[in-house]
Amino acid sequence: MTSKKTYLLGAIAGAGVMAAAVAGAGMRLPDARADQQPQLIRASTAPIFAPPPGAPLSFADIFDRVSPAVVSINVTSRVDQSALRQIPGLGALPFGIFPGQPDDEQDDGEGAPSQGGKTEKGQPKLPTQQSSGSGFFISADGYIVTNNHVVENAETIKVVLKDERELDATVVGRDEGTDLAVLKVKQEGNYPFVNFENSARPRVGDWVIAVGNPFGLGGTATAGIISAYGRDIGETFVDYIQIDAPINRGNSGGPTFDIYGRVIGVNTAIFSPSGGSVGIGFAIPAEVADQVTKQLINGGKISRGYIGATIQNFTAEMAEAQGTPEQRGAIVADLTPGGPSQKAGLQAGDVVISINGKPIKTSSGLTREVAGSRPGDNLRLEVLRDGRKRFVDVRAGTRPSERELAANDNGRGGPGAGGDSSGVQAPSVLGMKLSPLTPELRRQLNLPADFKGAAILSLDTGSDAATKGLRRGDVVVKVADRAVTSAADLAAGVDAARKAGRPSVLIGVYRGGRTLWLPLKISE
């Protein structure tokens, strides 16, 4: 996009939005005084309510201009019921119902799964799911942006326009990582469309308008403000915009507009303990949506950089356990065998603090920086290892699809329930009874013969380890920078941390094909 703005739907007109337009352009409003409070002004015919400076009289002009470009999307699909409870690409988030996707099997107004039947070969058919979402035209020839989770597994897609015309559409491309998809209507025409705004970013507190298809009701407008930028709602490639304009199930894929009628975000998720809007919604920023949708239209596939490392947030408690209380970053939990990071010499337990000179504060920040690179790019990682800073140069590979990554994780195997059937008298460290990995334990835990660590046979219920979720069958593989193969190794690491005056120690624990890092308190 250039800085010059083009409006197919016409310029925003009407005095009703002029005061808000001035405020949105960056002018500082004067402090409120008594003479600036809302008041009734007597006209020759009827009283007129005058709001304070900066509040628009109405959003009607904006809605009239942009609403013809917003569509309802009705989808018929056959999917496994368990898949209806989450959004692929976003994983299991710690909150919320996602607009446009049912959260249970009952009819919620957006369609419910039908009864499954039998195919000709006697195999059970997947149930039919009727669902609805939102979208918007981004070109006159019929390209539409929506969410991936709205159209994933779709058998048929019907697009309903504002004038109630119903058009067939096909999927041009989908991106699970950002939860975006592009559709194309089959019928040729000259469709009204809207533009992404990539340069003039509204401020926190500026007005926004959300338009969509909540609960299948068709074109619905709601208004609110931008509440925050840079919200992290899961392991994704998006820093979300938080808005308080009410959005609900069915708003997924719909646009959020600024007061000039430009698209600043694509509505994707809501925080909700009840399933309805509580004033916390999340939208994909326009610059991300614009970039991804252009790639989908041009090639139908998104390529992202990949370093082959599982990472976690390096938390304040972890930093304290390592003697670096002010440090933040992303700790390397595990490496993909033969992946770019392993080839470059990155190690589990390294803390990445910058990439190509850009500071890294969270694991999500590192994920986004790596994903933003191109396959083949050189990525210079600054890491903390053994208390010292060093650099590791990694040549980025091509990130596999989310499904391939999930399949690789599931294929690694992992510890089962475990049990002390080895007859070993296990010593206890930090409330955990640990045993070296005997052949019997390796068999029980489905571990390869060369895997190194110490298995947890039992835990004291009041220990910090138990409180933080460790359990029998987990395998301790590291303490700080030391490898662990026995309880004695862990005890030595704990003693070293205690002598250094640290209140906790950082341990690496293998479970379910992954290594996770946890800080455990050191008892006196």
C-alpha positions in Angstrom: 0.0 0.0 0.0 1.2 3.6 -0.7 0.5 6.5 1.5 -2.2 7.7 -0.9 -5.6 6.3 0.1 -8.1 5.1 -2.5 -11.8 4.6 -1.6 -13.9 2.6 -3.9 -16.9 3.1 -1.7 -16.5 6.9 -1.6 -15.1 9.4 0.8 -16.3 9.6 4.4 -18.8 12.4 4.5 -21.0 14.2 6.9 -20.4 16.5 9.9 -21.2 13.6 12.2 -17.7 12.2 12.0 -15.7 15.3 11.6 -14.9 15.9 15.3 -13.7 12.3 15.6 -11.7 12.6 12.5 -9.8 15.5 13.9 -9.2 13.7 17.2 -8.0 10.6 15.3 -5.5 12.7 13.3 -3.4 13.2 16.4 -4.7 16.5 17.9 -4.6 16.6 21.7 -8.0 17.3 23.2 -8.1 20.1 25.9 -8.9 19.1 29.4 -12.6 18.7 30.1 -14.2 21.8 31.7 -17.7 22.5 32.7 -18.4 24.4 29.5 -17.3 21.3 27.5 -19.8 18.9 29.0 -22.7 17.5 27.0 -25.5 20.1 26.7 -28.8 20.7 25.0 -28.7 23.3 22.3 -32.0 24.9 21.3 -32.6 25.1 17.6 -35.6 26.6 15.9 -37.4 23.2 15.7 -36.1 20.8 18.4 -33.4 20.4 20.9 -30.1 19.0 19.6 -27.8 16.9 21.9 -24.2 18.1 21.5 -21.5 15.7 22.6 -18.1 16.9 23.9 -15.3 17.4 21.3 -13.9 14.2 19.9 -17.1 12.1 20.1 -18.7 11.4 16.8 -22.4 12.2 16.4 -22.9 9.0 14.5 -21.2 6.1 12.7 -23.9 5.9 10.2 -22.0 7.5 7.3 -19.1 5.1 7.8 -21.3 2.1 8.0 -23.2 3.1 4.8 -19.9 3.3 2.9 -18.2 0.1 4.0 -21.0 -2.3 4.8 -21.6 -3.4 1.1 -18.1 -4.9 1.1 -18.8 -7.0 4.2 -20.3 -10.5 3.6 -21.7 -13.4 5.6 -20.0 -16.7 4.9 -22.1 -19.9 5.4 -20.1 -23.2 5.4 -21.0 -26.8 5.2 -18.3 -29.2 6.3 -17.7 -32.7 7.7 -15.3 -32.6 10.6 -14.4 -34.6 13.7 -16.3 -33.3 16.7 -13.2 -32.8 18.8 -11.8 -30.4 16.1 -14.8 -28.1 16.7 -13.5 -27.2 20.1 -10.3 -25.3 19.1 -8.9 -23.3 16.3 -6.1 -25.0 14.3 -3.0 -22.8 14.3 -3.8 -21.2 17.6 -3.9 -24.4 19.6 -5.4 -24.6 23.1 -5.7 -21.1 24.3 -6.2 -20.3 28.0 -9.5 -18.6 27.4 -12.4 -17.9 25.3 -14.9 -18.9 22.6 -13.9 -18.1 19.1 -16.5 -16.2 17.0 -17.8 -18.3 14.2 -17.0 -21.7 15.7 -19.2 -23.7 18.1 -17.9 -24.7 21.5 -20.2 -27.5 22.1 -22.5 -29.9 20.2 -25.8 -28.2 20.8 -27.4 -25.9 18.4 -26.1 -22.4 19.2 -27.7 -20.4 16.5 -24.9 -21.1 14.0 -25.9 -24.6 13.1 -25.3 -27.9 14.8 -23.8 -31.1 13.6 -26.2 -33.5 12.0 -26.3 -37.2 12.7 -23.6 -39.3 11.1 -24.5 -42.0 8.6 -22.9 -44.9 6.8 -21.0 -44.7 3.5 -21.5 -47.3 0.8 -18.6 -49.3 2.2 -20.1 -49.3 5.6 -17.7 -46.8 7.1 -19.2 -44.1 9.4 -19.4 -40.7 7.8 -18.3 -37.6 9.6 -21.1 -35.4 10.9 -22.2 -32.5 8.8 -21.4 -29.1 10.4 -23.3 -26.0 9.4 -21.4 -22.9 10.5 -21.2 -19.2 9.7 -18.7 -16.4 9.8 -17.8 -13.1 8.2 -15.5 -11.8 5.6 -15.0 -8.8 3.3 -14.1 -8.0 -0.3 -10.6 -6.7 -0.9 -10.8 -6.4 -4.7 -13.5 -5.6 -7.3 -13.0 -9.0 -9.0 -14.3 -10.9 -5.9 -11.4 -11.8 -3.5 -12.6 -12.1 0.1 -10.6 -12.2 3.3 -11.8 -14.3 6.3 -10.5 -16.6 9.0 -9.0 -20.0 8.3 -11.1 -21.6 11.0 -14.3 -20.3 9.3 -13.6 -22.3 6.1 -11.4 -25.1 7.2 -12.7 -28.5 6.0 -15.4 -26.8 4.0 -17.3 -28.8 1.5 -19.4 -25.9 0.2 -19.1 -22.2 0.8 -21.9 -19.7 0.3 -21.2 -15.9 0.4 -24.2 -13.7 1.3 -24.0 -10.0 0.2 -25.7 -7.1 1.8 -28.4 -7.1 -0.9 -29.1 -10.8 0.1 -27.6 -12.2 -3.1 -26.0 -15.6 -2.4 -22.8 -16.6 -4.3 -20.7 -19.7 -4.4 -17.1 -19.3 -3.4 -13.9 -21.4 -3.4 -10.8 -21.3 -1.2 -7.8 -19.7 -2.8 -5.5 -20.3 0.1 -5.3 -20.8 3.8 -2.7 -20.1 6.5 -3.2 -21.9 9.8 -0.3 -19.9 11.4 -2.2 -16.6 11.3 -5.7 -18.1 11.0 -6.3 -16.2 7.7 -7.9 -17.4 4.4 -8.7 -16.0 1.0 -11.8 -16.9 -0.9 -12.9 -16.1 -4.5 -16.5 -15.9 -5.6 -17.3 -17.8 -8.7 -19.6 -15.3 -10.3 -17.9 -12.5 -12.2 -18.8 -9.0 -11.2 -17.7 -5.6 -10.0 -17.9 -5.9 -6.2 -17.5 -3.1 -3.6 -14.3 -3.5 -1.7 -12.3 -2.0 1.2 -8.6 -1.4 1.8 -6.2 -2.4 4.5 -4.6 0.5 6.4 -0.9 -0.2 6.8 0.6 3.1 7.6 -1.6 5.4 9.8 -2.1 3.3 12.9 -4.9 4.5 15.3 -3.8 5.1 18.9 -5.0 3.2 21.9 -8.3 4.9 22.8 -9.3 5.8 19.2 -12.7 4.8 17.9 -13.1 1.6 15.8 -16.1 -0.1 14.2 -16.6 -3.8 13.8 -18.9 -5.1 11.1 -19.9 -8.8 10.7 -22.4 -11.6 11.0 -22.8 -12.4 14.7 -24.9 -15.5 15.4 -25.9 -15.6 11.8 -27.8 -12.3 12.1 -26.2 -10.7 9.0 -24.6 -7.3 8.6 -24.2 -5.9 12.2 -22.2 -2.9 13.3 -20.7 -2.3 16.7 -18.4 0.4 17.9 -15.7 0.8 20.6 -12.1 1.8 21.0 -8.7 0.2 20.6 -7.9 -1.1 24.0 -4.3 -2.3 23.4 -1.7 -3.4 20.9 0.6 -6.4 21.0 -1.6 -8.9 22.7 -0.2 -12.5 22.8 -3.0 -15.1 22.9 -1.0 -18.2 22.1 1.9 -19.6 20.1 1.1 -17.8 16.9 2.8 -15.3 14.5 0.5 -12.4 15.4 0.6 -9.6 17.9 -3.1 -9.0 18.2 -5.0 -5.7 18.5 -7.4 -5.7 21.5 -10.7 -3.9 20.9 -13.8 -3.4 23.1 -16.3 -3.1 20.2 -18.6 -6.1 20.9 -17.9 -9.1 18.7 -19.4 -12.6 19.1 -19.5 -16.0 17.4 -20.0 -15.3 13.7 -17.9 -12.2 13.7 -14.8 -14.2 12.8 -13.2 -13.0 9.7 -15.0 -9.7 9.7 -13.2 -6.3 9.5 -12.5 -3.7 12.1 -12.5 -0.2 10.6 -11.1 3.1 11.7 -13.2 6.2 11.5 -12.1 6.7 7.9 -13.5 3.4 6.8 -10.2 1.7 6.4 -9.6 -1.9 7.6 -7.2 -1.9 10.5 -7.8 -5.5 11.6 -9.5 -8.9 11.0 -11.6 -10.0 14.0 -10.5 -13.4 15.1 -11.1 -14.2 18.8 -12.7 -13.1 22.0 -12.0 -13.6 25.6 -15.1 -14.9 27.2 -15.9 -17.0 30.2 -19.6 -17.2 29.1 -19.4 -17.5 25.4 -20.7 -14.0 24.7 -18.9 -10.7 24.3 -17.5 -9.2 27.5 -15.7 -6.4 25.7 -12.4 -8.1 25.0 -11.9 -9.0 21.4 -8.8 -9.6 19.3 -8.1 -8.7 15.7 -5.2 -9.5 13.4 -3.4 -6.3 12.5 -3.9 -5.0 8.9 -0.2 -5.1 8.0 -0.1 -8.8 8.8 -3.4 -9.6 7.1 -2.4 -7.6 4.0 1.0 -9.4 3.6 -0.4 -12.9 4.1 -3.5 -12.4 1.9 -1.3 -11.1 -1.0 0.9 -14.2 -0.7 -2.1 -16.5 -0.7 -3.5 -14.8 -3.8 -0.2 -14.9 -5.6 0.9 -18.4 -4.7 -1.6 -20.0 -2.3 1.1 -20.9 0.2 3.0 -19.1 3.0 6.7 -19.8 3.5 8.2 -19.0 6.9 11.7 -19.4 8.4 12.4 -22.3 10.8 15.2 -23.1 13.2 14.0 -26.4 14.6 13.9 -25.5 18.3 11.3 -25.8 21.0 11.3 -22.7 23.2 9.8 -21.4 26.4 9.6 -18.0 28.0 12.6 -17.3 30.2 10.6 -16.1 33.3 11.7 -13.9 36.2 11.8 -17.0 38.4 14.0 -18.9 35.9 16.3 -15.9 35.7 16.6 -15.7 39.5 17.4 -19.4 39.5 20.2 -18.8 37.0 21.6 -15.7 38.8 20.4 -13.2 36.2 17.3 -11.7 37.7 16.9 -8.9 35.2 17.3 -11.0 32.1 14.4 -11.9 29.8 14.4 -14.0 26.7 13.4 -17.4 25.3 15.0 -20.6 26.7 15.7 -23.4 24.3 13.8 -26.5 25.7 14.6 -29.0 22.9 16.1 -29.3 19.4 14.8 -31.1 16.4 17.3 -33.8 15.5 19.2 -32.8 12.4 17.4 -29.4 12.3 19.0 -26.0 11.6 19.6 -25.1 15.3 21.3 -28.4 16.1 23.5 -28.2 13.1 24.5 -24.6 14.1 25.4 -25.7 17.6 22.5 -24.3 19.6 22.0 -26.2 22.8 19.1 -27.0 25.1 19.2 -24.6 28.0 20.6 -21.7 25.9 18.7 -18.5 26.6 18.1 -16.5 23.4 18.2 -12.7 24.2 18.5 -11.2 20.7 18.2 -12.2 17.0 20.0 -10.1 14.4 20.5 -7.4 17.0 16.8 -7.2 18.0 16.1 -7.9 21.7 14.0 -10.9 22.5 11.8 -10.8 25.6 9.4 -13.7 25.1 9.3 -17.0 23.2 6.5 -15.6 21.0 8.7 -12.7 20.1 11.4 -15.2 18.9 8.9 -17.3 17.1 7.6 -14.3 15.1 11.1 -13.0 14.3 12.2 -16.4 13.0 8.9 -16.9 11.1 9.4 -13.5 9.5 12.6 -14.6 7.9 13.0 -16.3 4.6 14.3 -19.9 4.2 18.0 -19.6 3.7 18.4 -16.4 5.7 21.3 -16.2 8.2 19.9 -15.6 11.7 22.4 -14.5 14.4 21.2 -15.5 17.8 22.7 -14.0 20.9 22.5 -16.5 23.7 23.4 -16.9 27.4 25.2 -20.2 28.0 27.1 -21.0 31.2 26.5 -17.5 32.3 28.3 -16.0 29.3 27.0 -14.3 26.2 27.9 -15.9 22.8 26.6 -15.9 19.3 25.2 -18.7 17.2 24.6 -18.3 13.5 21.7 -20.4 12.2 20.7 -20.7 8.6 16.9 -20.7 8.5 15.1 -23.6 7.0 11.5 -23.8 5.8 8.9 -24.1 8.5 6.7 -27.3 8.2 3.0 -27.0 8.3 1.3 -26.9 11.7 -0.1 -30.4 11.1 3.4 -31.7 10.2 4.9 -30.2 13.4 2.1 -31.7 15.5 2.7 -35.1 13.9 6.4 -34.9 14.6 5.8 -34.0 18.2 3.3 -36.9 18.6 5.7 -39.3 16.9 8.5 -38.8 19.4 6.9 -40.9 22.1 7.1 -39.9 25.7 6.9 -41.1 29.3 3.9 -42.9 30.4 2.6 -43.3 33.9 5.8 -45.0 35.0 6.3 -46.8 38.2 9.0 -48.1 40.5 9.2 -51.7 39.3 12.9 -51.7 39.1 13.5 -52.4 42.7 15.9 -49.5 43.0 16.1 -47.7 46.4 15.7 -44.2 45.0 17.2 -41.2 46.9 15.0 -38.0 47.2 16.1 -34.6 45.9 13.7 -31.5 46.2 10.9 -33.9 47.1 11.4 -36.2 44.1 12.6 -39.8 44.2 14.8 -40.3 41.2 16.2 -43.4 39.5 18.8 -43.8 36.7 17.2 -45.0 33.5 17.4 -48.8 33.7 16.4 -51.0 30.7 13.1 -51.7 32.4 12.3 -48.0 33.0 13.3 -47.2 29.4 10.8 -49.8 28.2 8.1 -48.5 30.5 8.7 -44.9 29.4 9.1 -45.7 25.7 12.6 -44.1 25.6 15.4 -45.0 23.2 18.4 -46.8 24.5 20.7 -43.8 24.3 18.4 -41.4 26.1 19.9 -39.9 29.2 18.2 -38.7 32.4 16.8 -39.7 35.7 13.2 -40.8 36.1 10.8 -39.5 38.8 9.4 -42.5 40.6 7.4 -40.5 43.2 7.0 -37.0 44.7 6.2 -35.5 48.1 2.8 -34.0 47.7 3.8 -30.8 49.5 7.0 -30.3 47.4 7.4 -27.4 45.0 7.9 -30.0 42.2 4.5 -31.5 42.8 2.9 -28.0 43.1 4.3 -27.0 39.7 2.9 -30.1 38.0 5.7 -32.6 37.9 4.6 -36.2 38.1 5.7 -39.8 38.2 7.1 -40.8 34.8 8.7 -37.4 34.1 12.4 -37.6 33.3 14.8 -35.0 34.7 17.5 -34.3 32.0 19.3 -31.2 33.2 19.9 -29.0 36.2 21.1 -25.5 35.2 23.8 -26.3 32.6 24.6 -29.8 33.9 23.3 -33.0 32.4 21.4 -35.3 34.8 21.6 -39.1 34.8 21.1 -39.7 38.5 19.8 -38.2 41.7 23.4 -37.4 42.6 23.7 -35.2 39.5 20.6 -33.3 40.5 21.8 -33.0 44.1 25.1 -31.6 42.9 23.4 -28.9 40.8 21.1 -28.0 43.8 24.1 -27.7 46.1 25.9 -25.4 43.5 22.8 -23.1 43.3 22.5 -23.0 47.1 26.2 -22.1 47.5 25.7 -19.3 45.0 22.9 -17.9 47.2 20.1 -18.6 44.8 16.6 -19.4 46.1 15.7 -21.8 43.3 17.3 -24.0 40.6 16.3 -24.5 37.0 15.7 -28.0 35.8 14.9 -29.5 32.4 12.2 -32.2 32.4 11.3 -34.5 29.5 7.6 -35.3 29.0 5.5 -36.2 26.0 8.3 -35.8 23.5 9.3 -32.3 24.8 11.7 -30.9 27.3 10.3 -28.2 29.6 12.2 -25.9 32.0 10.9 -25.3 35.5 12.4 -23.3 38.4 12.2 -25.3 41.7 12.6 -23.7 45.1 15.6 -24.9 47.2 14.5 -25.9 50.7 16.8 -24.9 53.6 
